[in-house]
Amino acid sequence: MSAPAGRRQAPLWAWLLLALAATAPFWSLGHPLIEVDDARYAEVPREMVQTGDWATPHLDYMDYVEKPPLGYWLTAASYEIFGVGEAQARLPLALLALAGLLLTAWLGSWLYDPMTGVLGAAALGSMGLFFFLSHYITPDFPLTIAFLAQTALMLRCMLRPEDCRWAAPAAWACAAAAFLAKGLIALVLPGAWAVALWLLFPKWRPGLRRLISPLGIVLFCALTAPWFIVMERRHPGFLHLFFIEQHFERFLTHKYNRDSPWYFFLLVLPAALLPWAPAALAALARRPRQWLAQPADAALALWAAIVTAFFSLSHSKLATYILPVLPHLALLSARQIQDELPRLSRKLSTALGLALLAVAGAAPWVPQLPRQALPWAPLGVAILGATLLAAVRLRDAAKRACAFGYGGLALGAAFLLTLNSGQALLSAKPVAQAIAARAQDGDAVWAYDIYVHGLSFYLRRPVDKIIYWIGELAYAKKEPGNAARFGDDGDVRRLPQKGRRTFVVLRAREALRFAALAAPGSIAFQRRYGAWELVEFRAGR
């Protein structure tokens, strides 16, 4: 990869791509909440606003203390200002995504040149996982933007030590945001990255020393400590739960049943980078001597390597954990796309484009594919495939980048259209609306063999009883006052309840087994709503 030639300015079509990518997080803000995380992380802040308790998070009106509160606070603030709704729940995500694009453009602009900054931000906005998670609520998104700001400010200190007066405290403030978003990794991952850079690049050591800012450390403690102190006072043993169980046990043990092979993220990452995977992989495929000759590139690649290695070693793996590497790889992709793509990358892009076109053409003939996914999903896949084929034939760097970017955004738009047309398969909204239309005050709502997170959000009330499911409510179940909120088949056999109807929501595939538990004549209404079955039990006498 060649070094930047002066201060290259981005042409108009690159700015247009970035402008379109900057609007993408605001597309379809109000689409239905997706089970599970999207609905969960919309409901917890709704209960914060309803109860007025912004310290202890609650889920289904029970204590839910697995995660720190930053994401909840951002969404709750949106509810307070604009009211409760799906669009309001996702507005903080959209604003964070926009901030991430601006930060990427800023980092790329001063680290390299304006051309790289603009193309890097456009690449990030059109990457598959970034686009998806800018429309799907998860704590990994605010963590990623905080990490991006933190690492950008750390680089500023290393490369321009004269700016440490403001950049070092600001980096610690961003570390506090990351800590309140996800916990200890806010210190572990940047710390490991800083140590690696200290060893590799002696010229950066003066700036690294100045990162140990007394003002910054005080700022970090002032921003993070109050919530943990309040939570420990309210819930004795919380610090052990949060740091030992939710951090060390999650990382070191199989307790949370999220283990996958060590190479899991090596498979996830190319898909997460689409359509920029060929450029990113070409940027990473360099010899050690080349990395040492271009330390800024090496720093970005090293961050991606450390984050990927850390989560690969963990016994708890989710695809969303890899999100923090995308901004840094987006800049490396932008650097690579400005050169001629290597032959292997061109072949990979061509093969991927042809494969996507084949998938799009075959999709209408796959009987297992839900009809709700057609025609938008195949159309988006076809456009992405065509743009990958076109990109490798373009010689102009900005046009090549635009081909990748517009293809990624087209696939994202198709995803949102598919989501809206197939909401019954992914969201609890249709079944919740059916309950709201039939239920009266005093009626009960139950969930069988699963907790449907969107029910509480759409009904604005708790699910009264959860049968045969614990999940993330394990902590809440330990509280004696919540014992009646959990049950088993015996509770179903005792239906109907005297004086009130009971609405039970379950997965559609469990309908036959569930019906065998019901007393003859006790069911007044039963209907399928996409992935869910709704069973209404008569009021008992």
N, C-alpha and C positions, 0 to 999 in steps of 0.2 A: 504494500500500500504506500503510495507516494505521500510525501509531506505536503501540507497545505501550501499552495502557491500564492503568497500574499494574502490580502483580505478579500477573498472571493465573495461577491455579492450574489444573493439569490435572485433569479429571474422571476418575472411576473407569475408564470405558471406554477412555480414552486410555492410562492406566497398564496396563490389561489388554493392549492392543495392543502396548505396549512390552515387557511381560513375555513375550508370545508371540514377538515378534521377537528377544528376547534368547536364547530357547531354539533358534531356527532354525539357528544355526551348528552346533549339536550334533546336528541331525537326520542320521541315516544317515552317521555318521562313517566307518563301515567299508565304504562302497561301493567297488567295484573301482577301481583306479587307471586314469585316463583317459590315453590317448596324446594329446599327447606330453608337455607340460610337467608335468602332474600326476604322471606316472610318473617323469619325470626328476628332479624336485625331491624325490621320496620316496627315490629310489635313491642320490643323491649323499650325503646324510647317513647312509644305511645303511652305505655303504662307509666313511664316517668312523668309525663305531662299530666296524665289523669290523676295520679296519686300525689303529685307534687314532691315526690322523693327522687332527687337527682343524684343521690349518693349510692344507694343500693339498687342495682339493676334487678328487675323482676321479669319473669316470663310466665305467662298464664297466672299472674298475680302471686307467684311464689318466687322466693329469692333465687336469683340466677347470677352467680358470682364467678363464673369461669373466666370472663374476659374483662380487661380494663375499660374505662368508660368513654374514651374520646369519641369513638364513632357514635355511641348512643347520644352523647351531648350535642354533637353536630346535628343529628337528625331531630332530636327533641327541640333544639333551637329553631329549626325549620318549622316544626309543628306549631310552636308558640307564635311564630310570626305569621305563617300562612295558613294554619289549620292542618288537620290530619288528613292525609290522603296519599295515594301511591306516588304522585308527582312530587309532593312535598318530602316524602321519604327519600327520594332519589336526588333531589336538588343538591344536597351536600356532595354527593358523588360526582355530579356533573361539574360543580364548581372546583372540586379537587382535581378532576381530570383536566380541566382547563388550566389550573395552576401547574399541573404536571407538564403540560405542553409548553407553557411559558418558561418554566424552569429549565426544561430540556433545551429550548431555543437559546436561553441565556447562557447555559453552561457550554453548549456547542459553539456559540458565537465568540466567547472570550477564550475558550480552550483551543479552538481551531480558527473558524472564520464564520461570518454570517450565513454563508451557503450551507455549511455543515449544521449549524444550529437550526435553520429553517427545515432542512430535509430531515434531520434527526427528530424534531418535534412532529413533523408530518408522519414519519415512519412509526413513531410511538402511537399516535392517535389512530392509525389504521392497522396496528397489530391485533391479531385475533383475540388474545386473552385480555389485553388492555381494553379493547372495545367492549367485550362481553362484561368484564367486571366494572366498567363504568356505568353499566345498566343493571347490575346485580349486587345487592348490598352485602358487603363482607368486610371485616376489619382489616383484611390484607390490603385494601385499597388505600385508606388513610395511612397505613404503615408505609406503603410504597412511596407515596408522595413525601412523607416525612423523611424517609431514607434518601430520596433523591435530593431534597434540599440539604440534608445533613452532609452527604458525601460531596455535593457540589461546593459547599462552604469549606469543607475540609481540604478539597483540592485547591480552593482559592488561597487558603493559608499556606499550603505547601509550595505553590507556584508563585505566589505574591505575598511574601511574609509581611510586607508593609500594610496589608489589609487585615491582618489578624486582629487589630484592635476591635473591629466590628464583626468580622467573619467568625472568629472563635466563639464569642458569646452566642452569636446567632446559631452556630452549629450545635452548641449545647441546648439551646431552646428547641431546635428541631429534634434533638435526641430525646428531650422530654416529651415532645409530641409523639414520637415513635414509641416511647416507653408506655405512654397512656393509651396507645393504640393496640399494643400487642405484648408488652412486657420486656423481659431481660434481653431479648435479642437486639433491642435498641442500643445496647452497649456492647454486646458480644460480637456481633458481625462487623460494625465499624471499627471496633477495637482490633479484631484480627486483621482487618484490611490495613489499618494504620501500621501495625507491626510489620506486615509483609512489605509495605512500601518503605518503611524505615530501613529494612534490610536490603532492599533492592536498589534504592535510589538515595545515596548519601547526600546529594545536593538538596534534597527536600527536608532534611532533618531539622534545620532551623525553624521552618514553618510548623513541622510536627510538634516541636517542643512548645511552641507558642499556642498550640491547641489546648494545652493543659492550662486553661484560663481560670483563675480563681473566681472571677465574676461569672463565667459560664457555669462552673460547678455549683455555685450558689444559686444561680438561676434555675439550673436543672432540678436541684433539691426543692426549691421553693415551688416549682410547678408540679412536681410529682408527689412529694411526701404527703401533703394534706389529705388526699383521697385515701391513701393507704392507712394513714393514722385513723381517720374516721371509720373506715371499714373494719379495722382490727378492734376498735372500741365497740362497735355495734355487733360484730360477729367474732368473738374470741376464737383464735385459731385460723382466721382468714389468711394471715401471711403464710402460714404453713401450707394451707390449701393452694394458695395462688402460686407461690414460688416452688414448693417441693413437688406437689402433686401435678399442677398444671404446667410446670416447666421441666423439672428434672425427670419425673416419672413419665411424662408424656414423651420426652426425648429418648430416655434410656430403656423403657420397658414396653411390653405389648399390651399394657393395661387398657388402652383406648381403641384397640381393634382397628387401627389405621395403618398397619404395617404393609409395606410393598417392597419389592426387590430394590436393591441399592441403585439399580439403573433406571428406576421409575422416572426421575426427572430428566434423564437423558432422552427418554422417549417423549415426555411431555413438552420439553422446551422447543423442539422444531415446530410442533403444532401451535404452540403459544406464539411463536414468532411470525407465523404466516400472515401475509405473503412474503415477508422479508427474510424468511429462513435461508434461502440460497445466498443472499448477500451477507447475512450475519455469520453463517458457517464459513464463508470464504474469508471474512475478516478475522475469524478466530484461528484459521488454519495457517499459522505463520511459524517460522522457526524462532527459537529463543533469542538468537542474535537480533532478529528484526524487532522483537518486543522491547529489548533493552535499548535499541536505538530510538524508539518512539515511546517514551515513558508515559505520555498522556494516554495513548492507546492501551498500553500495558495496565495502567491503573484501572481503566474501565473494564477491561477483560478480567483482571484479577478480582474485582468486586463480583462479577458474574460467577467466576469460578468458586470463590469462597462461599457465596450464598448457596450455590448449587450443591457443593460438597457438604455443607453443614446440614442441609435438609435431607440429603441423600443418606447421611449417617443416622438420621433420626428414625425412631420406630413409629412416628406419627407422620404420615405423608398425605397431603391433599394437593391437587394440581394448582390451586390458587397460591400456594406458598412460594412458587417460583416467580410471581409477579414482580418483586423488587429488582430483578435483573433486567427487565425489559427496557427501562429508559437508557441504561448504559449501553446495552446491545443495540438500541435504536441509533445511538450516535455512531457506534462502530459500523453499523449497516450503512448509515449515510456517508461515512468516510469511504467505505468500499464501493458504494454505488457510483461514486464520482470517478472511479477508475474503471477500466474494462474488467468485466467479471471474468474470473478464471474459467477455463474450459469446463472443469468439473462442475462449477456452479451453474454454468449455462446449460449443461446437460441435465443437471438436477432440476432446474427451473422448467426446462422443456418436458422432462418426464413427468414432473408434478402437474404441469398444465394439462398434458394429455390425459393423465389419470383423473384429474378433476372433471374434464369434459366427459370422459367415459362414465364417471359416477353420475354426473348430471343427466346424461342421456339414459342411463339405466334406471334412475330413480322412479319414474312413473310406472315401471313394470315390476317393482318390488311389492308384493302383496302385504308384507308386514309393515311397510311404511305408512304411518297415519296419513289419511287424506288431508288433514289440516296442514301438513308440511308442504303440500303442493299448491300452487306452482312456485312459491317464492323461494324455498330452500334450493331446489335444483337450479333456478335461474341465478341465484347468487353464486353458487358453486361454478356454474358455467362461465359467468363473467370473470370470476377470479382465475379460472383456468385460462381463459382467452388472454387476460392481461399478463399472466406469467409468460405465455408464449410470445406475446408482443414485446415484452420488456427486454428479452435477451437479444432482440434484433435492432433495438434502438441504440444509436451511438451517443446521442446527447445525454449527459448525466442527469440533468433535471427532468427530461422527458422520461427517461428510464425509471427514475424515482416516482414520477407521477403515475406511470403505468402500474407499478406495485401498489402505490397508495390508493389510487382510485379502485383497484380491484379489491383491496381489503375493506374499504368503506362500502363498496357494493355488497360484499358478503355480509357485513354487519347490518346493513339496511334490510337485506333479505331475512336475516335472523329475527329482526324485530317484527317484520311483517308476519313471519311464520309464528312467532310467539303470540301475537295478538289473535291470529286465526285459530291457534290450537291451545288457547288458554285453559280449556277444560282438562287437558292432559297434564298441565304443569302447575296450575294454580287452584287454590281452594275457593276462589271467588265465586264460581257458579254454584257450588254446593252451599256456600255461606249465604248467598242471595236466596236460595230456595228455603233455607231454614228461616231467614228473616221474614220471608213472605208468609210462612205458616205458623211461626211460633208466637206465643203470647207471654205476657209477664208471668213468671213463676215456672215456666217450662224449663226442662233440663237439657243440656247439650253434653254428650259424651263422645269420646273417641276410642275406637277399638283397635288394639294391636298397633297403634301408631298415634303420635300426637301431630295433628294437622295444624301447623303454626298459624296459617292464615285465618283460621276460624275466629280466633280472639280479635285479630285486627279488624276483620270485616263486620263482625257482630258487636264489637265494642264491649265485650264481656268475656269472662273466663269460660274455658271448657270445664264443666263441673267435675267430670270423672274421666280418668285415663285408664283404660283396661290393658293390662299386659304390655306396658311400655314404660321405660324409665329414661333412657338416653341422657340428654344433658340436664335432666331434672333430678339426677341422682342425689345431688346435694340437698335439694328441696325435699326429697322423699324422706330424708333422715329426720326432718323436723316432725315431732309428734303431732303438731297442729295440722299437718298436711296429710295425715294417714288416710283420711276419708276421701282424698282426691284421687287415690289410686285403687284399682280393683282387679278382679279376675272374672272368670266365666260365671262364678256363683252370683255375682251382681247382675249379670245379664239374665240369668235364669229367674231372678226375683222380680224382673220387670213384668208388668207395668208398675210404676210408682203411684201411690195413692194421691189422687187429686191433681196430678200434673202429667203432661205428656213428656216423653223423653225422645230426643233426636240423637241418633247414633250415626257417626260418620266412620267409615272404614274403607280400606282399599277394595276396589271392585272385585278383585280376584278372591277375596275372603268372603264374598256374599253367601255362597252356599254353606260353608262351614258355620258362619254366624247364624244363618236362618235356622239351623238345626238346634241352636240353643234356646230359641224363643219359644215361649209357651203358645199353644194353639190359640189363634184368635187375638193374640196380643198386638200384632202388627197392623197398624192402620194405613201405612203408606210406605212404599219402597220404590226407589228409582235410582238409576245410575246417572251420574254427572261426570262424564269423562273418566278420570282415573278413580273417582270416588263413588261409593254407594251410600245413599242416605236412607236410613230406616227410622220410621216414626212409630213409637209405641204409644198405644192409647193411654189415656189417664185411667188409673186404677180406682176402684171404689173402696 
